[in-house]
């Protein structure tokens, strides 16, 4: 399958200072960057930077980043689901996971998260893919946001709807382990029916729920 990657750059202002949203970025560009110390939702910032470099080197991987000077202040990643996850069981070459989206606390409220997503889907780059994301409440910054799980869930749904991702049902045990967890999906306009049917089989493993 063709992995379309169109490197684009756009600018947004935060406190009057420009922030560049660009990508998909190659590994060599990311290696020259620093990670904002508040980007620690998934692992320590320097470890997360190494993870981003690894993702960017994958044929299907893409990292879209928000950059101020040479510092990453936000990012979103796309890659194939991990081979140990349920989502890889269909062996689909056109199923891509939106693995993480994170914006440093000090830069929230400027629309950076929304711009990262719009940038990633621009120029029909992902129209031949099913893109999904799994939202788990234990990854959410409830303390920093001041929201409860339902308020945060609503915020994430609104953010994902920016690029037409919508809620999909599933019987995945991790998602079903808490009612605030959810699966969000966007099916590109060029995705064949056969892939949509395979994805339906992947997201419903227990046939009595199908």
Secondary structure, 3 states (H helix, E strand, C coil): CCCCCCCEEEEEEECCEEEEEEECCCHHHHHCCEECCCCCCCCCHHHHHHHHHHHHCCCCCEEEEEEECCEEEEEEEEECCCCCCHHHCCCCCCEEEEEEEEECHHHCCCCHHHHHHHHHHHHHCCCCCEEEEEECHHHCCHHHHCCCHHHHHHHHHHHHHCCCCEEECCCCHHHHCCCCCEEEEEECCCCCHHHHHHHHHHHCCCHHHC
